[in-house]
Amino acid sequence: MPHLISNLVEKAYTPFTAKLAPRHLWSKPQLGRRPQKVTRFGADPTVKATWRFIRRWVAQNHKLYYTYVLICKLESN
C-alpha cells in the first residue's frame, strides 16, 4: 500500500513536492531572516545622519515637530 493517498481520492492531502521526486531527493527551504536591502540613497552618510538626528533629537523634543507642522500648515494656506 502506498504511503500517499492518490490525488483522485484527496487532492488537498498530497503535497506538491511528493509528485516531483522521492522524499530523500528534495529538501525544505531554510527559514530565516534575509539581510536588509539598502539602496544607494539609504546608504548615503548624509541621509543616515539625518535619520539619526530625527531619531535622537526631534523625537525627544516634540515641540520642534509640532512647530514644523504648524509652519507647514501656515505655508500651505
C-alpha positions, -999 to +999 in steps of 0.1 A: +000+000+000+015+034-010+022+059+017+005+087-002-032+089-009-039+092-046-048+127-060-080+112-073-091+104-037-080+136-019-062+164-038-056+186-008-038+158+011-008+151-012+019+178-010+030+192-043+066+181-037+056+145-033+046+144-070+080+157-081+106+133-066+111+109-038+113+124-003+151+118+001+158+139-031+142+172-020+146+194+010+125+221+025+138+257+022+156+272+052+135+297+070+154+327+083+157+364+081+172+378+050+197+407+051+181+441+048+181+457+014+199+491+015+195+514-015+222+538-026+201+567-011+198+549+022+235+541+024+244+578+019+261+591+051+241+624+050+208+605+049+219+583+078+229+614+098+196+630+091+177+599+104+199+598+135+192+635+141+154+629+138+155+598+160+177+613+187+167+650+188+134+656+171+116+626+185+128+636+220+118+673+216+083+671+202+078+709+204+101+712+173+080+687+155+047+705+162+063+738+153+073+723+120+037+710+114+023+744+122+047+762+098+039+737+070+002+743+076+006+781+075+026+779+044+001+757+026-027+783+030 
